[in-house]
Amino acid sequence: MNNVGRALLLNALKLFDLGMMILAFVAAGLAVLHYSHTVSIMEFFSIRVKIQNLFIFLLFLFAWHLIFSLSALYASRRLSNRRDEVVDVIKATSLGAVVIFVAAFVFSIRMITPFFLLVFWLTSTLLTVSARLVLRMALTFIRTRGRNLRDIIIIGTNSRALEFARRLVSRPELGCRIAGFVDQEWDGTALFRSSGFALASDFGDFPRFLRETVVDEVVVALPFRSMHAQAALIAALCEEQGITVRVLTSIFDLKLARSFAEELEGDALITHSTGRVEGWPIFAKRVLDLTISATVIICFSPILLVVAVLIKILSPGPVFFVQKRLGLNKRHFKVYKFRTMVADAEQRMGEIEHLNEVSGPVFKIKHDPRVTSFGRFLRKTSIDELPQLFNVLKGNMSLVGPRPLPIRDYKGFSEDWQRRRFSVKPGLTCLWQVRGRSSIPFDKWMELDLQYIDKWSLRLDFQILLLTIPAVLRGSGAA
């Protein structure tokens, strides 16, 4: 597709998105009026629109277009998958609905109720997602028939370059055509020639090749440590001629970390991260933490008060046990629990350390002589953990995450892979809690924590929270 055709399609898509927003707005208004029985459909369409309301609606349209543009929904998404595009659309429509809600509050627009916003969000999301999927299907149909193709040159003939080329060839719906490879003679050239791909040019002849050949994009797959200078020259040459350059980012050959691009005041960054640190799922997780922890504290406040009084009456010493533990990226914070042991339990640790019943650096024994009779009940029911909800409110902890460990236990870690558990916030409960708790060996405990980090999602958090309830009621593995 040439630049004119692409510009026409892009403008048509922008107008279509605005049209879907208007349609969703009208549908939401009709739904509200239908259920309120105040105005008939004919009366609705005959209502005179005030200049002020028209101006506000135009602001809505502008904000909608701006949100979609900032969400990169009008950028080239040839190499992205359907799931990513659907997620981006949902983010954009959700943010658009929030903007409309705020504007309705500021300008006192009575028609925009929570029900209106729900219908608007559902309608706009379904329409926009459906339109994007239909467009993808249409482009796939066109590209698999040899139209709307982009000619790609790959710089480098190593195994990474060949693997990338094979992935492009196996995905004809992307519309990427390999125009050739560029490299100098090296030990792997013979192996490359047996792959069936063509060597279009060497480095010396590449400037002439680029001037005389149709090239839409250049993908650099050179080893950066040894050929950084050559890669930089090629990128500068492509920049000079206005040709798009892509770089394979697996420079360090990392196995677990996910890569994504960022920019800081003009400096491009490739970030490698093994755990989510930002984005709407993390925001939603924090909202969930605040909502549930605050609700539980309020609902259980009579129980918390009774337990505090009983601890004070039945055993001399403070009500709460406060201890320094390791949080996100090994930050120290004070964790709060109801005291279940005698007041000098920490000082008596050395006397019973030889009784430890679990492997690894952690210390746990089933019948700890320092635990009070009431403390055993609190531990069995996990009531002693409830004050940690205040840690969740403060942001030191989350509802779900690897359990926070004391500094003493961390000092006993012998394997660096175990320390990856500190790349996320600690939590009240995790897979370890619902799979047996204290009865699980230390290494298996660490593996479960890493499994949680690698497979994390909001859905997994909900599953763990639901499974924690029967585990607590059974008191399985509590110590």
HELIX and SHEET records of a PDB file:
HELIX    1   1 ASN A    3  SER A   36  1                                  34    
HELIX    2   2 ILE A   41  PHE A   45  1                                   5    
HELIX    3   3 ILE A   51  LEU A   70  1                                  20    
HELIX    4   4 ARG A   82  PHE A  107  1                                  26    
HELIX    5   5 PRO A  114  ARG A  143  1                                  30    
HELIX    6   6 SER A  159  VAL A  169  1                                  11    
HELIX    7   7 PRO A  172  LEU A  174  5                                   3    
HELIX    8   8 THR A  189  ARG A  193  1                                   5    
HELIX    9   9 PHE A  206  GLU A  212  1                                   7    
HELIX   10  10 PHE A  224  GLU A  240  1                                  17    
HELIX   11  11 TRP A  280  CYS A  299  1                                  20    
HELIX   12  12 SER A  301  LEU A  314  1                                  14    
HELIX   13  13 LEU A  328  LYS A  330  5                                   3    
HELIX   14  14 MET A  349  ILE A  352  1                                   4    
HELIX   15  15 GLU A  353  LEU A  355  5                                   3    
HELIX   16  16 SER A  373  THR A  381  1                                   9    
HELIX   17  17 ILE A  383  GLU A  385  5                                   3    
HELIX   18  18 GLN A  388  LYS A  394  1                                   7    
HELIX   19  19 ILE A  407  TYR A  410  1                                   4    
HELIX   20  20 ASP A  416  SER A  423  5                                   8    
HELIX   21  21 LEU A  431  VAL A  434  1                                   4    
HELIX   22  22 ARG A  437  SER A  439  5                                   3    
HELIX   23  23 PHE A  442  ASP A  454  1                                  13    
HELIX   24  24 LEU A  458  ARG A  474  1                                  17    
SHEET    1   A 5 LEU A 199  SER A 201  0                                        
SHEET    2   A 5 CYS A 176  VAL A 182  1                                        
SHEET    3   A 5 ARG A 150  ILE A 155  1                                        
SHEET    4   A 5 GLU A 217  VAL A 220  1                                        
SHEET    5   A 5 THR A 244  VAL A 247  1                                        
SHEET    1   B 2 ARG A 258  LEU A 264  0                                        
SHEET    2   B 2 ASP A 267  SER A 273 -1                                        
SHEET    1   C 3 HIS A 332  PHE A 338  0                                        
SHEET    2   C 3 PHE A 320  LEU A 326 -1                                        
SHEET    3   C 3 LEU A 405  PRO A 406 -1                                        
SHEET    1   D 2 SER A 398  VAL A 400  0                                        
SHEET    2   D 2 GLY A 427  THR A 429  1                                        
END                                                                             
